Structure formats: C-alpha cells, structure tokens
C-alpha cells in the first residue's frame, strides 16, 4: 500500500470528536434544568449527542418546562457555558490534535462540520492554531449555517461542495449516532470514533476505537474495495 494518503479532505465533527466537550454541554444543561420544574436526567443529555443544537434545545425547552426563554436564548446560554469552560481548558480527544497536524503537513484539506454555533467552532479553530502554529481548517460549517441539522446530511454536503469535491472523496470523523448517520447519508467515507455513547456496528459501517496512533496513510484503507476496512490496521 502506498504511504501517500488518497483522501482529499477530512471533515471533522467538533464536540466529542475533535474536542471532548460533551461534559461541558451537560454541565450547562444540568444548571439550566435546576431552574425549571421539568425532569432532566443524564440519559436525557446523552440522547441529544450529535443532534442539531436547535432540535436538542427544543427538546430541552419542552422537557424542562422552560417558558421564559426562547430557543435562541437557551442556545446562547448553553454556548456561553461551554465557551467559558473552553477558555479554561480545551480537552482534545486522544490522538485528534496530532492527526490534525499530521494531515495538514501531508497536504490533506480539513474542515470543521459541527452542529454547534459558528462562534464556538471558531474558538476551537483558534485554539488549534495556538497549539500547532498552523492554519489548519479551511472553513467551518456550523449549526447556524444549515437548515437541516444532523442526522440530515446537509452539513456534510455543504462542506464537500465548498471544497469542490464529491463527498466520497472526503473522510468524516464522528462520535455520535446522529453525526455518523449524517456523514454516511452524505456519502462520505465516514468513521465512527465512540466517546460518551456506543456506536452500533452495522454492515458497511467503519468504527475505530481511537485516533491515537492514526497517521494520514492509515486513511488509505477507507478507499480499498475489499471488505475489512473496519479495522484500524495500524
């Protein structure tokens, strides 16, 4: 196998894939829920992982019985909580930052595709630059850029189109069922990297346990015609 990566671009999910921020979101959700009469559990929070922020906020609004805040106001509050935590510590997923840097140095194009708000994605993009000294991501497709959030494929289709590529030329990394479903439906070479929730193994689905030790040439296996691309092959 050639050591040169065949992948043209990598589309990175943000929360739970590039950065381990799911606990920050749940902290914000718990603080919000404590002010309202509705029930909200940890499992309720897990059920929202990977969903459009607008859709998940509507669910929170109903379940928590929030009657004095609009969906946009709830989104702003939660985003402020997460961004405040990111100011203190950016919790990179294991192996993610190393792979981001290696891909950039190999010439692979990279984009963030997230259901979080653009301002948060840009804050993480800035943190990557501060950590690596490199301008890694060409652009961001965020939750406020799409009509249909994940699991709809729109965000990944927009990313591929803006790159001037076909989705099948792109690898997408995701940690949630909704995100993985979105990337698969768009036609990308989708890879699930489980985090706070389990990802079901189904025929044709690629699941890697971690990004630790993954190098650009390991992505070649995603373009092989033979079955067996589901193992990390390092």
Secondary structure, DSSP 8 states (H G I E B T S, - for coil): --SS---SEEEE--BTTTB--HHHHHHHHHHHHTTSSS---HHHHHHTTTS-HHHHHHHHHHHHT--SS-HHHHHHHHHHHHHHHHHH---B-TTHHHHHHHHHHHT-EEEEE-SS-HHHHHHHHHHHHHHHSS--EEEEE-GGG-SS-TTSTHHHHHHHHHHT--GGGEEEEE-SHHHHHHHHHHT-EEEEE-SSS-----TT-EEES--TT--GGGGGGGG-SSS-TTS---
